[in-house]
């Protein structure tokens, strides 16, 4: 199967990269499950994107979805106290998860004109909405032509990003799981018991990634979802392993299938 697919979506930043006019539809490239919008430019080395504003000469900068999938749920976020023009490669913020700590760096020399303060209290926006509500800063480039000269579009970075995703075994999901439950060598009934116990400890809306090698799990997970009312958001198979992204619902409603 080809690792890259293209699809149209009505989400993400509407401003085109390189001065293109806004569009009501954003075309997205999907690389091994990781979304890469085509309406912006990228600094792949620093895992950042650049999306031009429609009219005022500013642009928004944010993080790639693949970094959020690699890092897991972000737990803390802090802006650095920068003033004046910030040089290319200099950090404007720091972010942490349980297995990642890093800086968010500007892809070109630019003046920060706005910060997304929502990230300070809700760092998970970087995971859950990396190309929309999870933007980091709005900036004005020191040299307006620089982004289009030194940054790359989605097609130019796609092959290298796919290689990185494979090498780092990154798994992008519709929602970043709070916890991974890996159960190998157990029958599905025992696996589901552990899943139920783990869900009971989680808050409504939390997602769990279940990994099992039970060959009956694709059928049993459908039954489990119907019986419990909790959602299976996505599923994937890799070799002998089956992966299910499960979400705890606030008010689960069991479903009865008609014979």
Secondary structure, DSSP 8 states (H G I E B T S, - for coil): --SEEEEEES-S--S-GGG----SSEEEEEETTEEEESSSEEEGGGTEEEEE-SSSSEEEEEE-HHHHHHH-SEEEEEE----SEE-TT-EEEEEEESS-EEEEE-SSSEEEEEE-THHHH-TTHHHH-TTTTT--EEEEESSTTHHHHH-B-HHHHHHHHHHHHHHTT----SS--SEEEEE-S--HHHHHHHHHHHHHTS-TT-EEEEEE--TTHHHHHHHHHHHH--EEEEEEEETTEEEEEEE--TT--------
